[in-house]
Amino acid sequence: MTSQRRGIHLDQSELLCKKGCGFYGNTGMLGLCSKCWREENQREKQKQIQEDWALAERLQKEEEEAYASRHQKAPSQSTITPFNKFEERKTKEKSSKVHTVTKFFTPSTKTPSKKATPFEAQSSPSPSSSASRHSSVDSDHATREFIDFLKPLKSGREIFKQCRAFTESMVYKRDMGADELSECVQDFYQNLSDRLHTQFKGSSEHVESVMDEVERYMMTRLYKEVFCPETTDDEKKDLAIQKRIRALHWVTIEMLCVPVDEEIAEASDSVVKAITDVIEMDSKRVPKEKLACITRCSKHIFNAIKISKKEAASADDFLPTLIYIVLKANPPRLQSNIQYITRFSNPSRLMTGEDGYYFTNLCCAVAFIEKLDGQSLNLSSEEFELYMSGQASPQWPQSTGASSCSPGSSTLSQVDKRLDLLAGLGERQDQVMEKARQLESDLIDWTDEVEQKVQSVLESFPPETQNPSAATASGTTSAASSAIDSDNVENEHLPPPLQPQVFAG
């Protein structure tokens, strides 16, 4: 069992950040958590800026030296230089005027407002997407919910103004790279979170609830711009992982040694729910809601394992089962959803908690699927390539010495069990029908017997005996009374009973 799981086993320490900060890492961030990833990027950017400055200074110095050398070699050109500069300046001014006039007379569907920043005024956003986002507050469901949430807060109006201004400014940054967009959003999260911690005096629960609503409002409005942007290769990665999962359609639950018995109705139901949840992730817009789908999927997986094993699941049981669920579901836009969560989710949610743990496991499962080979499935490389290319199907002969995780023996044994079950059901149905016919015959005989007994009783007691006259009945009653009193020898001299008397009044 251990040898066949060697390709899928994952040490829990591998889920943590490689920097050793104690938070969960992410394969999309080279094994770092979001905090260490941002710090690493900032250091790289600072280093790049310093290198660019050094290069610019060196180039400028070289240009000055070259100009000085040319000036010394050709002093006659010094009198021409001012005129050349003047002509160059006039040419630039002329071209800028032409560009300005052309831009002024170019039809524009949207003019920046007076309060727009200089960067916004120079941008030309698409009118269709801008109009869809800048709808009225009453018609925007996400905005209404956000306003209703902020109404009880003292600084709710200021928070809403900041969030709305930020989302409007992000419209003009659509041409930026995904990492730059993510950095802008994460910086806004961090700054707003710091201010809220100061305002609420360290109440983490209150701050997290506000940040959840901020994320819901912002990501609902920015979803079309930041999910799978054109500046990334997310769509290409989606197609690659989808094609990879389709090529692995032949992988069975026995090959992965998944400890789930789908013949158990409750376990099979949990598997179906887990597949549904991971597919539903793509229909959500907010990162938190996508993470909730992953968490529900993982809990259904643990439930299926617990029902099958009659004991709690371990980490070695969970990851292979999660891989199996992803292979069965083949979720749409899987890589885009993972990248979207990584870039725009509240960083504290990915670094700690059950959402972060399950999301990290999902990233590991996708990474394992991308690198899955024959050794992970206890197959030779030749067999693996044949199955991946579709030239052969995994049909192993049944062997007596096979282990519990052997795909061939387990598959054939399941087929035999189902055939035996069908044969047993046929025999049981014949027995039930025969007993039903016997019961029907017994009921008919019992009815006839009861009718015969009733008839014989009626014949033994004729109607006149059963219905005597009143006189005969009274005589019989007095005789019975005298018979009862005849045994009362000691009280023979008792007075007669009182008789009712009628008084005329």
HUQUIRA-V432031 format. One line per field, one symbol per residue. burial: b if it has 24 or more other C-alpha atoms within 12 Angstrom, else e. Layout:
burial=???
This chain:
burial=eeebbebbbbeeebbbbebeeebbbbbbbbbbbbbbbbeeeeeeeeeeeeeeeeeeeeeeeeeeeeeeeeeeeeeeeeeeeeeeeeeeeeeeeeeeeeeeeeeeeeeeeeeeeeeeeeebeeebbeeeebeebeeeeeeeebbeebbebbeeeeeeeebbeebbebbbbbbbbbeeebbbbbbbbbbbbbebbeebeeeeeeeeeebbebbbbbbbbbbbbbbebbbbbeebebbeebeebbebbbbbbbbbbbbbbbbbbbeeeebeebbbbbbbbbbbbbebbbbbbbbbbbbbbbbbbbbbbbbbeeeebebbbbbbbbbbbbbbbbbbbbbbbbbbbbbbbbbbbbbbeebbbbbbbbbbbbbbbbebbbebbbbeeeebeebbeeeeebeeeeeeeeebbbbbbbbeeeeeeeeeeeeeeeeeeeeeeeeeeeeeeeeeeeeeeeeeeeeeeeeeeeeeeeeeeeeeeeeeeeeeeeeeeeeeeeeeeeeeeeeeeeeee
